[in-house]
Amino acid sequence: MSAEITEDGPIVLFDGVCNLCQGVVQFIVPRDPDGIFRFASLQSDVGQQLLERCGLPTDELESIVLIEGEDCYVKSAAVVRIARRLGGVYALLSPFRFVPRPIRDWAYDFVADHRYQWFGKKDRCMMPTGDVQSRFLE
């Protein structure tokens, strides 16, 4: 894995076939005009390498992952940190970091367990286009 993957800002790993997860990415992109966030699907080769580097299982695709330098955040911790980085009204989620993690992660897991049922699933990972494509790691 190249050094540039870890040094160019935060990386969001997401389930590339999950409609909800893709919606989260599509939510982040326009709210991140400076393009600090980069993205990779959990299923991609880069995603798998980054999961391994974080010491996370590569066969369980149940969580959003945020990588900031050497730090890796999963589930609700990733969501809260992403919201803080987006700033503005989204930073209002910051106080949720004071809610005990087991409670936050229970809510996260509940949604994750039902995401395909509620939001659907694609046959393959999303393919970014236009300006957004440069923000996706291959």
N, C-alpha and C positions, 0 to 999 in steps of 0.2 A: 504494500500500500504506500502511496507516495506521501511525502510530508505535507504537501499542499492540502491534502484532505483534512488534516487536523489543524492547520494554521489559518484558514481563511474564514473563520467565524463559525457560528453554531450550525449544526447539521441536524435536521429533523428526519428520522427514519419512520416510515409509515407503511401500513399494509396496503400494497399497491392494487389489490383487487377489491378493497372495501370502499363502497360508495361514501360512507361517513368519513373515512380517513382521507379520501381524496378531496372531499368537501372541506376538511380542515386545512389541507394544503392550499386549496383554492381560496379559502378565507384569509390565510396568512399572507399570501403573495401581494395582494393589492394594499395591505396594511403595513407592508414592509417596503416602502419606496426606496430605501437605500440598499435593498437587496442583501441584508446581512445574513438572512437564513438561506441555507442550501438544503437540498432534499435528496433522498434516495429511498427507494422502496426496500422494505425488509427482505423481499424476495430476490433483489438484485445481487450480483457478485459483490459490489461495493458495500451494500447493506449487510451482507453476510460477514464480510471482513470486519466491518465496524462493530457488529454485534460480538464477534469473537474478541476483538480488541477490548471491548467493555466487559468481557467475561459473562456475556449474556447468552442464553441458549439460541441457537440458530434455527431450531425446528419449531419454536413456539412464536407465532406471529400475533400475539394477543395485545401488544402494547405499542403505543407511540414511544419513541426514544428521542431524547434530545442530547446531543453530544456538544459540550462546550470545552474545548481543549482536551484535557485528560479526564474531565468529569462527565459521567453519563447519568442521565435522569430518565426514569421510566414512569409510566402511568400518570397519576395525578401530579407528581412532582414535575414531570416534563410539561404538562399543560400549564401549570401555574408559572413556571419559569418562562415559557413562551409568551404568555400573556404579559408578564412583567417586561420582557424585552420589547414587545410591541408598543408598550407605553399607552398614554392617553387613557381612555375609558377602560381599556382591557387590563390596565394595571390594577383596576379595582378588584381583580381576582387575587391579587397579592395576599390579602389577609387570610385567604384560604390555606396559605402555607402554615398557619398556626393551628388549623384543624388537625388533629392527630392523623398521621398518614394512614393507619389502618382504616379509618372511617372514610377518608378521601378515596383510598384505593378500592374500598368496597363499592362505592358509588361508581367509580371508573369501571371496575370489573363487571358490574351489573349491566352497564351500557355495552361494554365490549362483548359480553356473552350474547347479547341480543342484536348486535349491530347488523349482521347479515339479514336477519329476519325483519328488522325495522327499516333498514336503508338499502338493502340489496347488496349484490356482489357482482363484479364484472368477471368476464372470462379471462381477462389478462390485465396486466398492470397498465396504468395510464401512461400515455405518451405525451409529454409536454411539447408545446409548440411555441413559436415566436420568441419573444424576449425571455420568457420564463424558462425555456429550454436550457439556457446557459447556467441556471441555478440548480440543475439536476446533475448529480454525480453519476457517472457511468462506470 
